[in-house]
């Protein structure tokens, strides 16, 4: 991996900053690490499709405790932000 030598400055609203800080904290990483990871990989679905996707994951025959825990954290995070 190459040494980080470039800097990016971003201006945003206080609400978006709070959302980013909360998301990074939930993920257990720094804001910089969170933003870099988010810029490299994104999984976006409309709300209705996300619910269908979540239901499909919840209905898997083989129990997947880590996946279920991740979905529960997502639901909690989504609820906390409303």
LOKETOR-562805 format. One record per residue: residue number from 1; x, y, z negated of N, C-alpha, C in turn; residue in three letters. Coordinates in steps of 0.02 Angstrom, whole numbers, plus 50000, padded with zeros to 5 digits. Atoms other than C-alpha are relative to their C-alpha. Layout:
N
[NUM; [X; Y; Z]; [X; Y; Z]; [X; Y; Z]; "ALA"]
...
This chain:
82
[1; [50043; 49941; 50000]; [50000; 50000; 50000]; [50045; 50061; 50000]; "UNK"]
[2; [49959; 49940; 49997]; [50068; 50171; 50043]; [49986; 50046; 49941]; "UNK"]
[3; [50005; 49953; 50056]; [50098; 50304; 49913]; [49951; 50056; 50018]; "UNK"]
[4; [50048; 49946; 49989]; [49958; 50431; 49895]; [50037; 50066; 50000]; "UNK"]
[5; [49965; 49936; 49996]; [50023; 50599; 49953]; [49954; 50056; 50024]; "UNK"]
[6; [50047; 49950; 49976]; [49869; 50689; 50020]; [49947; 50014; 49948]; "UNK"]
[7; [50051; 49980; 50047]; [49738; 50784; 49923]; [49938; 50023; 50039]; "UNK"]
[8; [50063; 49978; 49971]; [49554; 50815; 49964]; [49962; 50038; 49946]; "UNK"]
[9; [50041; 49960; 50046]; [49451; 50952; 49881]; [49928; 49999; 50026]; "UNK"]
[10; [50070; 50004; 49981]; [49262; 50938; 49881]; [49959; 50047; 49956]; "UNK"]
[11; [50047; 49958; 50037]; [49131; 51065; 49830]; [49932; 49968; 50004]; "UNK"]
[12; [50066; 50030; 50002]; [48961; 51003; 49776]; [49957; 50035; 49948]; "UNK"]
[13; [50045; 49971; 50050]; [48811; 51049; 49671]; [50012; 49966; 49933]; "UNK"]
[14; [49993; 50032; 50066]; [48811; 51015; 49483]; [49963; 49934; 49996]; "UNK"]
[15; [50039; 50063; 50002]; [48677; 50881; 49509]; [50036; 49943; 50034]; "UNK"]
[16; [49963; 50052; 49964]; [48780; 50785; 49637]; [50063; 49981; 49962]; "UNK"]
[17; [49941; 50016; 50040]; [48936; 50800; 49529]; [49981; 49955; 49942]; "UNK"]
[18; [50022; 50041; 50056]; [48840; 50730; 49381]; [49985; 49929; 50023]; "UNK"]
[19; [50015; 50065; 49972]; [48778; 50586; 49490]; [50064; 49961; 50013]; "UNK"]
[20; [49936; 50033; 49984]; [48955; 50546; 49549]; [50037; 49980; 49936]; "UNK"]
[21; [49966; 50015; 50064]; [49028; 50556; 49373]; [49966; 49942; 49965]; "UNK"]
[22; [50038; 50055; 50032]; [48889; 50443; 49306]; [50013; 49934; 50036]; "UNK"]
[23; [49989; 50061; 49962]; [48914; 50318; 49446]; [50070; 49973; 49987]; "UNK"]
[24; [49931; 50021; 50013]; [49103; 50313; 49419]; [50006; 49970; 49930]; "UNK"]
[25; [49998; 50024; 50069]; [49078; 50292; 49232]; [49966; 49931; 49995]; "UNK"]
[26; [50035; 50064; 50000]; [48953; 50151; 49261]; [50044; 49945; 50030]; "UNK"]
[27; [49955; 50048; 49968]; [49079; 50065; 49375]; [50064; 49989; 49961]; "UNK"]
[28; [49940; 50008; 50041]; [49215; 50090; 49245]; [50064; 50022; 50035]; "UNK"]
[29; [49942; 49975; 49963]; [49331; 50186; 49362]; [50001; 50076; 49998]; "UNK"]
[30; [49996; 49927; 49996]; [49392; 50364; 49385]; [49957; 50025; 50058]; "UNK"]
[31; [50039; 49970; 49946]; [49295; 50483; 49496]; [50039; 49993; 50066]; "UNK"]
[32; [49959; 50007; 49939]; [49440; 50480; 49622]; [49995; 49930; 50028]; "UNK"]
[33; [50004; 50070; 49978]; [49441; 50290; 49629]; [49931; 49984; 50028]; "UNK"]
[34; [50069; 50013; 49978]; [49252; 50286; 49645]; [49988; 50031; 50069]; "UNK"]
[35; [50011; 49967; 49936]; [49248; 50413; 49787]; [50039; 49967; 50057]; "UNK"]
[36; [49960; 50034; 49949]; [49389; 50327; 49882]; [49969; 49933; 50020]; "UNK"]
[37; [50032; 50064; 49986]; [49303; 50158; 49867]; [49935; 50010; 50039]; "UNK"]
[38; [50064; 49986; 49966]; [49135; 50231; 49919]; [50010; 50022; 50072]; "UNK"]
[39; [49986; 49977; 49932]; [49213; 50313; 50071]; [50021; 49942; 50045]; "UNK"]
[40; [49976; 50057; 49960]; [49286; 50146; 50126]; [49947; 49947; 50011]; "UNK"]
[41; [50051; 50052; 49994]; [49133; 50038; 50100]; [49933; 50027; 49977]; "UNK"]
[42; [50066; 49974; 50018]; [48950; 50083; 50101]; [49947; 49949; 50020]; "UNK"]
[43; [50056; 50044; 49988]; [48792; 49980; 50089]; [49937; 50040; 49986]; "UNK"]
[44; [50057; 49955; 50007]; [48640; 50087; 50121]; [49937; 49968; 50028]; "UNK"]
[45; [50065; 50025; 49977]; [48459; 50033; 50133]; [49947; 50049; 49979]; "UNK"]
[46; [50058; 49962; 50024]; [48295; 50127; 50128]; [49971; 49967; 49938]; "UNK"]
[47; [50026; 50025; 50064]; [48204; 50106; 49961]; [49960; 49936; 50009]; "UNK"]
[48; [50042; 50060; 49990]; [48078; 49980; 50030]; [50043; 49939; 50018]; "UNK"]
[49; [49956; 50056; 49981]; [48215; 49873; 50109]; [50042; 49978; 49941]; "UNK"]
[50; [49961; 50018; 50059]; [48317; 49880; 49948]; [49960; 49955; 49954]; "UNK"]
[51; [50043; 50041; 50042]; [48169; 49810; 49852]; [49993; 49929; 50028]; "UNK"]
[52; [50004; 50066; 49967]; [48150; 49668; 49979]; [50065; 49962; 49990]; "UNK"]
[53; [49934; 50031; 50009]; [48337; 49634; 49970]; [50009; 49975; 49928]; "UNK"]
[54; [49995; 50020; 50071]; [48333; 49631; 49779]; [49956; 49941; 49984]; "UNK"]
[55; [50046; 50057; 50012]; [48182; 49515; 49778]; [50029; 49936; 50030]; "UNK"]
[56; [49970; 50059; 49968]; [48271; 49398; 49899]; [50057; 49973; 49958]; "UNK"]
[57; [49945; 50023; 50043]; [48424; 49393; 49787]; [49974; 49969; 49936]; "UNK"]
[58; [50028; 50027; 50062]; [48316; 49364; 49634]; [49969; 49931; 50010]; "UNK"]
[59; [50035; 50063; 49988]; [48229; 49216; 49717]; [50046; 49944; 50024]; "UNK"]
[60; [49954; 50053; 49979]; [48386; 49118; 49759]; [49991; 49938; 49956]; "UNK"]
[61; [50010; 50062; 50038]; [48370; 48936; 49708]; [50056; 49988; 49949]; "UNK"]
[62; [49943; 50011; 50045]; [48544; 48926; 49631]; [50007; 50062; 49956]; "UNK"]
[63; [49992; 49942; 50044]; [48559; 49037; 49477]; [50066; 50036; 50013]; "UNK"]
[64; [49940; 49959; 49990]; [48683; 49178; 49503]; [50000; 50055; 49947]; "UNK"]
[65; [50003; 49953; 50057]; [48705; 49262; 49333]; [50036; 50066; 50013]; "UNK"]
[66; [49964; 49937; 49988]; [48835; 49391; 49391]; [49961; 50045; 50048]; "UNK"]
[67; [50039; 49961; 49953]; [48726; 49444; 49537]; [49938; 50028; 49966]; "UNK"]
[68; [50059; 49977; 50037]; [48572; 49454; 49426]; [50019; 50058; 49952]; "UNK"]
[69; [49977; 49947; 50046]; [48671; 49559; 49300]; [50014; 50065; 50039]; "UNK"]
[70; [49986; 49941; 49959]; [48728; 49676; 49439]; [49935; 50034; 50022]; "UNK"]
[71; [50064; 49972; 49981]; [48549; 49699; 49499]; [49966; 50034; 49940]; "UNK"]
[72; [50030; 49970; 50061]; [48491; 49733; 49320]; [50034; 50066; 49984]; "UNK"]
[73; [49964; 49937; 50012]; [48628; 49864; 49299]; [49978; 50053; 50050]; "UNK"]
[74; [50022; 49952; 49948]; [48574; 49944; 49464]; [49931; 50028; 49981]; "UNK"]
[75; [50067; 49977; 50018]; [48393; 49952; 49406]; [50003; 50048; 49940]; "UNK"]
[76; [49992; 49957; 50059]; [48446; 50027; 49237]; [50029; 50067; 50021]; "UNK"]
[77; [49967; 49939; 49977]; [48559; 50153; 49325]; [49950; 50043; 50039]; "UNK"]
[78; [50050; 49964; 49960]; [48420; 50200; 49446]; [49948; 50033; 49954]; "UNK"]
[79; [50050; 49974; 50047]; [48296; 50222; 49302]; [50029; 50057; 49959]; "UNK"]
[80; [49968; 49948; 50041]; [48419; 50325; 49198]; [50008; 50065; 50038]; "UNK"]
[81; [49990; 49940; 49960]; [48444; 50446; 49342]; [49935; 50035; 50018]; "UNK"]
[82; [50063; 49969; 49980]; [48258; 50482; 49366]; [49975; 50049; 49948]; "UNK"]
